[in-house]
């Protein structure tokens, strides 16, 4: 089985914006609505985790500088 490549934060944010735009403009049919909402929830979770990890890492770096 091929290894899945991690999506970047920027790519996830862009995809979320696209989904949101489609929702706002009623471009998503009922047939795929749940699929899009599920994808958005996965992307939101990934972005949130990435932000928390980055914040933690930056805090650690600053702490090690003694600031």
N, CA, C and O atoms as a Tripos MOL2 file, in Angstrom:
@<TRIPOS>MOLECULE
protein
  268   267    67     0     0
PROTEIN
NO_CHARGES

@<TRIPOS>ATOM
      1 N           0.8310   -1.1660    0.0000 N.3       1 UNK1
      2 CA          0.0000    0.0000    0.0000 C.3       1 UNK1
      3 C           0.8860    1.2430    0.0000 C.2       1 UNK1
      4 O           1.8880    1.2950    0.7130 O.2       1 UNK1
      5 N           0.5150    2.2440   -0.8020 N.am      2 UNK2
      6 CA          1.3040    3.4630   -0.8920 C.3       2 UNK2
      7 C           1.1150    4.3100    0.3590 C.2       2 UNK2
      8 O           0.0270    4.3840    0.9300 O.2       2 UNK2
      9 N           2.2070    4.9430    0.7620 N.am      3 UNK3
     10 CA          2.1500    5.8070    1.9390 C.3       3 UNK3
     11 C           1.4430    7.1110    1.5760 C.2       3 UNK3
     12 O           1.7440    7.7180    0.5480 O.2       3 UNK3
     13 N           0.5070    7.5380    2.4180 N.am      4 UNK4
     14 CA         -0.2310    8.7700    2.1930 C.3       4 UNK4
     15 C           0.6440    9.9570    2.5860 C.2       4 UNK4
     16 O           1.2060    9.9820    3.6810 O.2       4 UNK4
     17 N           0.7580   10.9350    1.6970 N.am      5 UNK5
     18 CA          1.5460   12.1140    1.9950 C.3       5 UNK5
     19 C           0.7070   13.0920    2.8060 C.2       5 UNK5
     20 O          -0.4730   13.3000    2.5230 O.2       5 UNK5
     21 N           1.3220   13.6800    3.8040 N.am      6 UNK6
     22 CA          0.6240   14.6380    4.6540 C.3       6 UNK6
     23 C           0.3510   15.9120    3.8620 C.2       6 UNK6
     24 O           1.2040   16.3990    3.1200 O.2       6 UNK6
     25 N          -0.8380   16.4280    4.0340 N.am      7 UNK7
     26 CA         -1.2200   17.6820    3.3890 C.3       7 UNK7
     27 C          -0.6370   18.8340    4.2000 C.2       7 UNK7
     28 O          -0.5800   18.7680    5.4280 O.2       7 UNK7
     29 N          -0.2120   19.8710    3.5240 N.am      8 UNK8
     30 CA          0.3370   21.0250    4.2330 C.3       8 UNK8
     31 C          -0.7930   21.8340    4.8650 C.2       8 UNK8
     32 O          -1.9530   21.7350    4.4660 O.2       8 UNK8
     33 N          -0.4260   22.6270    5.8480 N.am      9 UNK9
     34 CA         -1.4090   23.4990    6.4920 C.3       9 UNK9
     35 C          -2.0370   24.4340    5.4600 C.2       9 UNK9
     36 O          -3.2510   24.6340    5.4490 O.2       9 UNK9
     37 N          -1.2040   24.9990    4.6030 N.am     10 UNK10
     38 CA         -1.6900   25.9360    3.5950 C.3      10 UNK10
     39 C          -2.6680   25.2730    2.6290 C.2      10 UNK10
     40 O          -3.6920   25.8590    2.2790 O.2      10 UNK10
     41 N          -2.3530   24.0540    2.1990 N.am     11 UNK11
     42 CA         -3.2460   23.3320    1.2870 C.3      11 UNK11
     43 C          -4.5640   23.0080    1.9740 C.2      11 UNK11
     44 O          -5.6230   23.0990    1.3540 O.2      11 UNK11
     45 N          -4.5090   22.6330    3.2420 N.am     12 UNK12
     46 CA         -5.7300   22.3310    3.9970 C.3      12 UNK12
     47 C          -6.5830   23.5830    4.1420 C.2      12 UNK12
     48 O          -7.8020   23.5250    3.9790 O.2      12 UNK12
     49 N          -5.9580   24.7070    4.4460 N.am     13 UNK13
     50 CA         -6.6930   25.9630    4.5970 C.3      13 UNK13
     51 C          -7.3560   26.3700    3.2820 C.2      13 UNK13
     52 O          -8.4970   26.8320    3.2730 O.2      13 UNK13
     53 N          -6.6470   26.2000    2.1870 N.am     14 UNK14
     54 CA         -7.2180   26.5230    0.8810 C.3      14 UNK14
     55 C          -8.4110   25.6240    0.5570 C.2      14 UNK14
     56 O          -9.4310   26.0890    0.0490 O.2      14 UNK14
     57 N          -8.2720   24.3470    0.8550 N.am     15 UNK15
     58 CA         -9.3710   23.4140    0.6040 C.3      15 UNK15
     59 C         -10.5770   23.7630    1.4750 C.2      15 UNK15
     60 O         -11.7170   23.6880    1.0170 O.2      15 UNK15
     61 N         -10.3310   24.1420    2.7200 N.am     16 UNK16
     62 CA        -11.4210   24.5670    3.6010 C.3      16 UNK16
     63 C         -12.1220   25.8060    3.0450 C.2      16 UNK16
     64 O         -13.3500   25.8830    3.0610 O.2      16 UNK16
     65 N         -11.3530   26.7650    2.5570 N.am     17 UNK17
     66 CA        -11.9330   27.9710    1.9620 C.3      17 UNK17
     67 C         -12.7910   27.6180    0.7550 C.2      17 UNK17
     68 O         -13.8590   28.1960    0.5530 O.2      17 UNK17
     69 N         -12.3270   26.6800   -0.0350 N.am     18 UNK18
     70 CA        -13.0760   26.2430   -1.2180 C.3      18 UNK18
     71 C         -14.4070   25.6020   -0.8100 C.2      18 UNK18
     72 O         -15.4510   25.9020   -1.3890 O.2      18 UNK18
     73 N         -14.3570   24.7330    0.1770 N.am     19 UNK19
     74 CA        -15.5810   24.0790    0.6550 C.3      19 UNK19
     75 C         -16.5380   25.1210    1.2180 C.2      19 UNK19
     76 O         -17.7350   25.0810    0.9320 O.2      19 UNK19
     77 N         -16.0240   26.0540    2.0150 N.am     20 UNK20
     78 CA        -16.8560   27.1030    2.5880 C.3      20 UNK20
     79 C         -17.5080   27.9390    1.4920 C.2      20 UNK20
     80 O         -18.6960   28.2520    1.5640 O.2      20 UNK20
     81 N         -16.7310   28.2940    0.4900 N.am     21 UNK21
     82 CA        -17.2800   29.0640   -0.6330 C.3      21 UNK21
     83 C         -18.3910   28.3110   -1.3450 C.2      21 UNK21
     84 O         -19.4100   28.8960   -1.7140 O.2      21 UNK21
     85 N         -18.1940   27.0160   -1.5380 N.am     22 UNK22
     86 CA        -19.2190   26.1980   -2.1800 C.3      22 UNK22
     87 C         -20.4820   26.1470   -1.3300 C.2      22 UNK22
     88 O         -21.5930   26.2090   -1.8560 O.2      22 UNK22
     89 N         -20.3110   26.0340   -0.0210 N.am     23 UNK23
     90 CA        -21.4690   26.0150    0.8840 C.3      23 UNK23
     91 C         -22.2070   27.3520    0.8510 C.2      23 UNK23
     92 O         -23.4350   27.3870    0.7740 O.2      23 UNK23
     93 N         -21.4580   28.4450    0.9100 N.am     24 UNK24
     94 CA        -22.0650   29.7730    0.9180 C.3      24 UNK24
     95 C         -22.8170   30.0710   -0.3730 C.2      24 UNK24
     96 O         -23.8160   30.7910   -0.3630 O.2      24 UNK24
     97 N         -22.3400   29.5200   -1.4770 N.am     25 UNK25
     98 CA        -22.9450   29.7760   -2.7900 C.3      25 UNK25
     99 C         -23.9110   28.6740   -3.2250 C.2      25 UNK25
    100 O         -24.3260   28.6220   -4.3830 O.2      25 UNK25
    101 N         -24.2620   27.7990   -2.2900 N.am     26 UNK26
    102 CA        -25.1760   26.6800   -2.5900 C.3      26 UNK26
    103 C         -24.7210   25.8640   -3.7960 C.2      26 UNK26
    104 O         -25.5400   25.4550   -4.6190 O.2      26 UNK26
    105 N         -23.4170   25.6310   -3.8990 N.am     27 UNK27
    106 CA        -22.8530   24.8710   -5.0120 C.3      27 UNK27
    107 C         -22.7140   23.3860   -4.7020 C.2      27 UNK27
    108 O         -22.3240   22.6090   -5.5730 O.2      27 UNK27
    109 N         -23.0240   22.9860   -3.4880 N.am     28 UNK28
    110 CA        -22.8580   21.5910   -3.0920 C.3      28 UNK28
    111 C         -24.2290   20.9420   -3.0600 C.2      28 UNK28
    112 O         -25.1430   21.4040   -2.3770 O.2      28 UNK28
    113 N         -24.3500   19.8650   -3.8110 N.am     29 UNK29
    114 CA        -25.6280   19.1620   -3.8460 C.3      29 UNK29
    115 C         -25.8210   18.3640   -2.5620 C.2      29 UNK29
    116 O         -24.8640   18.0360   -1.8620 O.2      29 UNK29
    117 N         -27.0550   18.0680   -2.2800 N.am     30 UNK30
    118 CA        -27.3910   17.2920   -1.0930 C.3      30 UNK30
    119 C         -26.6930   15.9340   -1.1340 C.2      30 UNK30
    120 O         -26.3600   15.3740   -0.0900 O.2      30 UNK30
    121 N         -26.4740   15.4130   -2.3210 N.am     31 UNK31
    122 CA        -25.8570   14.0940   -2.4670 C.3      31 UNK31
    123 C         -24.4200   14.0470   -1.9510 C.2      31 UNK31
    124 O         -23.9510   12.9860   -1.5400 O.2      31 UNK31
    125 N         -23.7230   15.1660   -1.9650 N.am     32 UNK32
    126 CA        -22.3280   15.1740   -1.5100 C.3      32 UNK32
    127 C         -22.0990   16.0670   -0.2870 C.2      32 UNK32
    128 O         -20.9650   16.2280    0.1630 O.2      32 UNK32
    129 N         -23.1710   16.6420    0.2440 N.am     33 UNK33
    130 CA        -23.0520   17.5550    1.3740 C.3      33 UNK33
    131 C         -22.3660   16.9080    2.5740 C.2      33 UNK33
    132 O         -21.4210   17.4710    3.1250 O.2      33 UNK33
    133 N         -22.8340   15.7390    2.9770 N.am     34 UNK34
    134 CA        -22.2390   15.0670    4.1390 C.3      34 UNK34
    135 C         -20.7640   14.7620    3.8940 C.2      34 UNK34
    136 O         -19.9440   14.8890    4.8030 O.2      34 UNK34
    137 N         -20.4280   14.3650    2.6870 N.am     35 UNK35
    138 CA        -19.0360   14.0680    2.3260 C.3      35 UNK35
    139 C         -18.1690   15.3180    2.4740 C.2      35 UNK35
    140 O         -17.0620   15.2390    3.0070 O.2      35 UNK35
    141 N         -18.6560   16.4630    2.0100 N.am     36 UNK36
    142 CA        -17.9030   17.7210    2.1030 C.3      36 UNK36
    143 C         -17.7620   18.1750    3.5610 C.2      36 UNK36
    144 O         -16.6990   18.6430    3.9700 O.2      36 UNK36
    145 N         -18.8330   18.0350    4.3340 N.am     37 UNK37
    146 CA        -18.7800   18.4200    5.7410 C.3      37 UNK37
    147 C         -17.8000   17.5260    6.4970 C.2      37 UNK37
    148 O         -17.0510   18.0030    7.3490 O.2      37 UNK37
    149 N         -17.8050   16.2360    6.1880 N.am     38 UNK38
    150 CA        -16.8660   15.3130    6.8270 C.3      38 UNK38
    151 C         -15.4270   15.6740    6.4670 C.2      38 UNK38
    152 O         -14.5520   15.6720    7.3330 O.2      38 UNK38
    153 N         -15.1770   15.9850    5.1940 N.am     39 UNK39
    154 CA        -13.8380   16.3720    4.7620 C.3      39 UNK39
    155 C         -13.4070   17.6500    5.4800 C.2      39 UNK39
    156 O         -12.2650   17.7620    5.9270 O.2      39 UNK39
    157 N         -14.3210   18.6100    5.5870 N.am     40 UNK40
    158 CA        -14.0110   19.8610    6.2710 C.3      40 UNK40
    159 C         -13.6560   19.6070    7.7320 C.2      40 UNK40
    160 O         -12.7500   20.2430    8.2700 O.2      40 UNK40
    161 N         -14.3600   18.6870    8.3740 N.am     41 UNK41
    162 CA        -14.0620   18.3990    9.7880 C.3      41 UNK41
    163 C         -12.6770   17.7850    9.9390 C.2      41 UNK41
    164 O         -11.9650   18.0880   10.8970 O.2      41 UNK41
    165 N         -12.2910   16.9310    9.0070 N.am     42 UNK42
    166 CA        -10.9490   16.3370    9.0310 C.3      42 UNK42
    167 C          -9.8910   17.4280    8.8420 C.2      42 UNK42
    168 O          -8.8820   17.4560    9.5470 O.2      42 UNK42
    169 N         -10.1330   18.3180    7.8920 N.am     43 UNK43
    170 CA         -9.1830   19.3980    7.6350 C.3      43 UNK43
    171 C          -9.0790   20.3450    8.8230 C.2      43 UNK43
    172 O          -7.9810   20.7690    9.1820 O.2      43 UNK43
    173 N         -10.2090   20.6800    9.4360 N.am     44 UNK44
    174 CA        -10.1980   21.5570   10.6100 C.3      44 UNK44
    175 C          -9.4150   20.9400   11.7590 C.2      44 UNK44
    176 O          -8.6390   21.6250   12.4260 O.2      44 UNK44
    177 N          -9.6150   19.6600   11.9870 N.am     45 UNK45
    178 CA         -8.8920   18.9690   13.0520 C.3      45 UNK45
    179 C          -7.3920   18.9840   12.7820 C.2      45 UNK45
    180 O          -6.5910   19.2460   13.6790 O.2      45 UNK45
    181 N          -7.0220   18.7010   11.5360 N.am     46 UNK46
    182 CA         -5.6070   18.6810   11.1710 C.3      46 UNK46
    183 C          -4.9880   20.0660   11.3580 C.2      46 UNK46
    184 O          -3.8910   20.1830   11.9050 O.2      46 UNK46
    185 N          -5.6800   21.1120   10.9100 N.am     47 UNK47
    186 CA         -5.1650   22.4730   11.0510 C.3      47 UNK47
    187 C          -5.0200   22.8510   12.5230 C.2      47 UNK47
    188 O          -4.0160   23.4410   12.9230 O.2      47 UNK47
    189 N          -6.0090   22.5130   13.3110 N.am     48 UNK48
    190 CA         -5.9720   22.8210   14.7370 C.3      48 UNK48
    191 C          -4.8010   22.1260   15.4200 C.2      48 UNK48
    192 O          -4.0860   22.7420   16.2100 O.2      48 UNK48
    193 N          -4.6070   20.8550   15.1230 N.am     49 UNK49
    194 CA         -3.4870   20.1010   15.7050 C.3      49 UNK49
    195 C          -2.1540   20.6790   15.2670 C.2      49 UNK49
    196 O          -1.2280   20.7840   16.0720 O.2      49 UNK49
    197 N          -2.0480   21.0530   14.0070 N.am     50 UNK50
    198 CA         -0.8060   21.6220   13.4920 C.3      50 UNK50
    199 C          -0.5070   22.9530   14.1590 C.2      50 UNK50
    200 O           0.6430   23.2310   14.5020 O.2      50 UNK50
    201 N          -1.5350   23.7850   14.3470 N.am     51 UNK51
    202 CA         -1.3380   25.0690   15.0170 C.3      51 UNK51
    203 C          -0.8990   24.8850   16.4630 C.2      51 UNK51
    204 O           0.0100   25.5730   16.9280 O.2      51 UNK51
    205 N          -1.5430   23.9530   17.1820 N.am     52 UNK52
    206 CA         -1.1640   23.6950   18.5780 C.3      52 UNK52
    207 C           0.2730   23.1950   18.6640 C.2      52 UNK52
    208 O           1.0290   23.6170   19.5390 O.2      52 UNK52
    209 N           0.6520   22.2970   17.7590 N.am     53 UNK53
    210 CA          2.0170   21.7630   17.7710 C.3      53 UNK53
    211 C           3.0340   22.8610   17.4670 C.2      53 UNK53
    212 O           4.1040   22.9100   18.0730 O.2      53 UNK53
    213 N           2.6950   23.7310   16.5330 N.am     54 UNK54
    214 CA          3.6000   24.8220   16.1870 C.3      54 UNK54
    215 C           3.7300   25.8000   17.3430 C.2      54 UNK54
    216 O           4.8300   26.2520   17.6640 O.2      54 UNK54
    217 N           2.6030   26.1250   17.9680 N.am     55 UNK55
    218 CA          2.6340   27.0260   19.1210 C.3      55 UNK55
    219 C           3.4850   26.4360   20.2470 C.2      55 UNK55
    220 O           4.2750   27.1470   20.8680 O.2      55 UNK55
    221 N           3.3250   25.1560   20.5040 N.am     56 UNK56
    222 CA          4.1040   24.4890   21.5560 C.3      56 UNK56
    223 C           5.5950   24.5410   21.2280 C.2      56 UNK56
    224 O           6.4210   24.8210   22.0960 O.2      56 UNK56
    225 N           5.9250   24.2710   19.9820 N.am     57 UNK57
    226 CA          7.3340   24.2620   19.5690 C.3      57 UNK57
    227 C           7.9460   25.6550   19.6910 C.2      57 UNK57
    228 O           9.0700   25.8020   20.1730 O.2      57 UNK57
    229 N           7.2080   26.6770   19.2540 N.am     58 UNK58
    230 CA          7.7000   28.0520   19.3510 C.3      58 UNK58
    231 C           7.8900   28.4320   20.8140 C.2      58 UNK58
    232 O           8.8910   29.0560   21.1650 O.2      58 UNK58
    233 N           6.9370   28.0620   21.6730 N.am     59 UNK59
    234 CA          7.0720   28.3370   23.0990 C.3      59 UNK59
    235 C           8.3220   27.6740   23.6790 C.2      59 UNK59
    236 O           9.0320   28.2690   24.4900 O.2      59 UNK59
    237 N           8.5810   26.4410   23.2560 N.am     60 UNK60
    238 CA          9.7730   25.7210   23.7290 C.3      60 UNK60
    239 C          11.0510   26.4250   23.2750 C.2      60 UNK60
    240 O          12.0060   26.5460   24.0420 O.2      60 UNK60
    241 N          11.0630   26.8780   22.0450 N.am     61 UNK61
    242 CA         12.2400   27.5730   21.5120 C.3      61 UNK61
    243 C          12.4930   28.8580   22.3030 C.2      61 UNK61
    244 O          13.6240   29.1470   22.6960 O.2      61 UNK61
    245 N          11.4260   29.6190   22.5280 N.am     62 UNK62
    246 CA         11.5550   30.8720   23.2810 C.3      62 UNK62
    247 C          12.0120   30.5930   24.7090 C.2      62 UNK62
    248 O          12.8660   31.3020   25.2410 O.2      62 UNK62
    249 N          11.4450   29.5610   25.3270 N.am     63 UNK63
    250 CA         11.8300   29.1970   26.6970 C.3      63 UNK63
    251 C          13.3040   28.8280   26.7560 C.2      63 UNK63
    252 O          13.9990   29.1940   27.7040 O.2      63 UNK63
    253 N          13.7900   28.1020   25.7430 N.am     64 UNK64
    254 CA         15.2020   27.7100   25.7260 C.3      64 UNK64
    255 C          16.1260   28.9050   25.5210 C.2      64 UNK64
    256 O          17.3090   28.8440   25.8580 O.2      64 UNK64
    257 N          15.5970   29.9770   24.9750 N.am     65 UNK65
    258 CA         16.3900   31.1870   24.8160 C.3      65 UNK65
    259 C          16.4950   31.9700   26.1170 C.2      65 UNK65
    260 O          17.3300   32.8650   26.2560 O.2      65 UNK65
    261 N          15.6360   31.6180   27.0650 N.am     66 UNK66
    262 CA         15.6420   32.2840   28.3540 C.3      66 UNK66
    263 C          14.9720   33.6530   28.3220 C.2      66 UNK66
    264 O          15.2900   34.5230   29.1330 O.2      66 UNK66
    265 N          14.0430   33.8440   27.3840 N.am     67 UNK67
    266 CA         13.3470   35.1340   27.2810 C.3      67 UNK67
    267 C          12.1020   35.1690   28.1120 C.2      67 UNK67
    268 O          11.4030   36.1830   28.1340 O.2      67 UNK67
@<TRIPOS>BOND
     1     1     2 1
     2     2     3 1
     3     3     4 2
     4     3     5 am
     5     5     6 1
     6     6     7 1
     7     7     8 2
     8     7     9 am
     9     9    10 1
    10    10    11 1
    11    11    12 2
    12    11    13 am
    13    13    14 1
    14    14    15 1
    15    15    16 2
    16    15    17 am
    17    17    18 1
    18    18    19 1
    19    19    20 2
    20    19    21 am
    21    21    22 1
    22    22    23 1
    23    23    24 2
    24    23    25 am
    25    25    26 1
    26    26    27 1
    27    27    28 2
    28    27    29 am
    29    29    30 1
    30    30    31 1
    31    31    32 2
    32    31    33 am
    33    33    34 1
    34    34    35 1
    35    35    36 2
    36    35    37 am
    37    37    38 1
    38    38    39 1
    39    39    40 2
    40    39    41 am
    41    41    42 1
    42    42    43 1
    43    43    44 2
    44    43    45 am
    45    45    46 1
    46    46    47 1
    47    47    48 2
    48    47    49 am
    49    49    50 1
    50    50    51 1
    51    51    52 2
    52    51    53 am
    53    53    54 1
    54    54    55 1
    55    55    56 2
    56    55    57 am
    57    57    58 1
    58    58    59 1
    59    59    60 2
    60    59    61 am
    61    61    62 1
    62    62    63 1
    63    63    64 2
    64    63    65 am
    65    65    66 1
    66    66    67 1
    67    67    68 2
    68    67    69 am
    69    69    70 1
    70    70    71 1
    71    71    72 2
    72    71    73 am
    73    73    74 1
    74    74    75 1
    75    75    76 2
    76    75    77 am
    77    77    78 1
    78    78    79 1
    79    79    80 2
    80    79    81 am
    81    81    82 1
    82    82    83 1
    83    83    84 2
    84    83    85 am
    85    85    86 1
    86    86    87 1
    87    87    88 2
    88    87    89 am
    89    89    90 1
    90    90    91 1
    91    91    92 2
    92    91    93 am
    93    93    94 1
    94    94    95 1
    95    95    96 2
    96    95    97 am
    97    97    98 1
    98    98    99 1
    99    99   100 2
   100    99   101 am
   101   101   102 1
   102   102   103 1
   103   103   104 2
   104   103   105 am
   105   105   106 1
   106   106   107 1
   107   107   108 2
   108   107   109 am
   109   109   110 1
   110   110   111 1
   111   111   112 2
   112   111   113 am
   113   113   114 1
   114   114   115 1
   115   115   116 2
   116   115   117 am
   117   117   118 1
   118   118   119 1
   119   119   120 2
   120   119   121 am
   121   121   122 1
   122   122   123 1
   123   123   124 2
   124   123   125 am
   125   125   126 1
   126   126   127 1
   127   127   128 2
   128   127   129 am
   129   129   130 1
   130   130   131 1
   131   131   132 2
   132   131   133 am
   133   133   134 1
   134   134   135 1
   135   135   136 2
   136   135   137 am
   137   137   138 1
   138   138   139 1
   139   139   140 2
   140   139   141 am
   141   141   142 1
   142   142   143 1
   143   143   144 2
   144   143   145 am
   145   145   146 1
   146   146   147 1
   147   147   148 2
   148   147   149 am
   149   149   150 1
   150   150   151 1
   151   151   152 2
   152   151   153 am
   153   153   154 1
   154   154   155 1
   155   155   156 2
   156   155   157 am
   157   157   158 1
   158   158   159 1
   159   159   160 2
   160   159   161 am
   161   161   162 1
   162   162   163 1
   163   163   164 2
   164   163   165 am
   165   165   166 1
   166   166   167 1
   167   167   168 2
   168   167   169 am
   169   169   170 1
   170   170   171 1
   171   171   172 2
   172   171   173 am
   173   173   174 1
   174   174   175 1
   175   175   176 2
   176   175   177 am
   177   177   178 1
   178   178   179 1
   179   179   180 2
   180   179   181 am
   181   181   182 1
   182   182   183 1
   183   183   184 2
   184   183   185 am
   185   185   186 1
   186   186   187 1
   187   187   188 2
   188   187   189 am
   189   189   190 1
   190   190   191 1
   191   191   192 2
   192   191   193 am
   193   193   194 1
   194   194   195 1
   195   195   196 2
   196   195   197 am
   197   197   198 1
   198   198   199 1
   199   199   200 2
   200   199   201 am
   201   201   202 1
   202   202   203 1
   203   203   204 2
   204   203   205 am
   205   205   206 1
   206   206   207 1
   207   207   208 2
   208   207   209 am
   209   209   210 1
   210   210   211 1
   211   211   212 2
   212   211   213 am
   213   213   214 1
   214   214   215 1
   215   215   216 2
   216   215   217 am
   217   217   218 1
   218   218   219 1
   219   219   220 2
   220   219   221 am
   221   221   222 1
   222   222   223 1
   223   223   224 2
   224   223   225 am
   225   225   226 1
   226   226   227 1
   227   227   228 2
   228   227   229 am
   229   229   230 1
   230   230   231 1
   231   231   232 2
   232   231   233 am
   233   233   234 1
   234   234   235 1
   235   235   236 2
   236   235   237 am
   237   237   238 1
   238   238   239 1
   239   239   240 2
   240   239   241 am
   241   241   242 1
   242   242   243 1
   243   243   244 2
   244   243   245 am
   245   245   246 1
   246   246   247 1
   247   247   248 2
   248   247   249 am
   249   249   250 1
   250   250   251 1
   251   251   252 2
   252   251   253 am
   253   253   254 1
   254   254   255 1
   255   255   256 2
   256   255   257 am
   257   257   258 1
   258   258   259 1
   259   259   260 2
   260   259   261 am
   261   261   262 1
   262   262   263 1
   263   263   264 2
   264   263   265 am
   265   265   266 1
   266   266   267 1
   267   267   268 2
@<TRIPOS>SUBSTRUCTURE
     1 UNK1         2 RESIDUE 1 A UNK
     2 UNK2         6 RESIDUE 1 A UNK
     3 UNK3        10 RESIDUE 1 A UNK
     4 UNK4        14 RESIDUE 1 A UNK
     5 UNK5        18 RESIDUE 1 A UNK
     6 UNK6        22 RESIDUE 1 A UNK
     7 UNK7        26 RESIDUE 1 A UNK
     8 UNK8        30 RESIDUE 1 A UNK
     9 UNK9        34 RESIDUE 1 A UNK
    10 UNK10       38 RESIDUE 1 A UNK
    11 UNK11       42 RESIDUE 1 A UNK
    12 UNK12       46 RESIDUE 1 A UNK
    13 UNK13       50 RESIDUE 1 A UNK
    14 UNK14       54 RESIDUE 1 A UNK
    15 UNK15       58 RESIDUE 1 A UNK
    16 UNK16       62 RESIDUE 1 A UNK
    17 UNK17       66 RESIDUE 1 A UNK
    18 UNK18       70 RESIDUE 1 A UNK
    19 UNK19       74 RESIDUE 1 A UNK
    20 UNK20       78 RESIDUE 1 A UNK
    21 UNK21       82 RESIDUE 1 A UNK
    22 UNK22       86 RESIDUE 1 A UNK
    23 UNK23       90 RESIDUE 1 A UNK
    24 UNK24       94 RESIDUE 1 A UNK
    25 UNK25       98 RESIDUE 1 A UNK
    26 UNK26      102 RESIDUE 1 A UNK
    27 UNK27      106 RESIDUE 1 A UNK
    28 UNK28      110 RESIDUE 1 A UNK
    29 UNK29      114 RESIDUE 1 A UNK
    30 UNK30      118 RESIDUE 1 A UNK
    31 UNK31      122 RESIDUE 1 A UNK
    32 UNK32      126 RESIDUE 1 A UNK
    33 UNK33      130 RESIDUE 1 A UNK
    34 UNK34      134 RESIDUE 1 A UNK
    35 UNK35      138 RESIDUE 1 A UNK
    36 UNK36      142 RESIDUE 1 A UNK
    37 UNK37      146 RESIDUE 1 A UNK
    38 UNK38      150 RESIDUE 1 A UNK
    39 UNK39      154 RESIDUE 1 A UNK
    40 UNK40      158 RESIDUE 1 A UNK
    41 UNK41      162 RESIDUE 1 A UNK
    42 UNK42      166 RESIDUE 1 A UNK
    43 UNK43      170 RESIDUE 1 A UNK
    44 UNK44      174 RESIDUE 1 A UNK
    45 UNK45      178 RESIDUE 1 A UNK
    46 UNK46      182 RESIDUE 1 A UNK
    47 UNK47      186 RESIDUE 1 A UNK
    48 UNK48      190 RESIDUE 1 A UNK
    49 UNK49      194 RESIDUE 1 A UNK
    50 UNK50      198 RESIDUE 1 A UNK
    51 UNK51      202 RESIDUE 1 A UNK
    52 UNK52      206 RESIDUE 1 A UNK
    53 UNK53      210 RESIDUE 1 A UNK
    54 UNK54      214 RESIDUE 1 A UNK
    55 UNK55      218 RESIDUE 1 A UNK
    56 UNK56      222 RESIDUE 1 A UNK
    57 UNK57      226 RESIDUE 1 A UNK
    58 UNK58      230 RESIDUE 1 A UNK
    59 UNK59      234 RESIDUE 1 A UNK
    60 UNK60      238 RESIDUE 1 A UNK
    61 UNK61      242 RESIDUE 1 A UNK
    62 UNK62      246 RESIDUE 1 A UNK
    63 UNK63      250 RESIDUE 1 A UNK
    64 UNK64      254 RESIDUE 1 A UNK
    65 UNK65      258 RESIDUE 1 A UNK
    66 UNK66      262 RESIDUE 1 A UNK
    67 UNK67      266 RESIDUE 1 A UNK
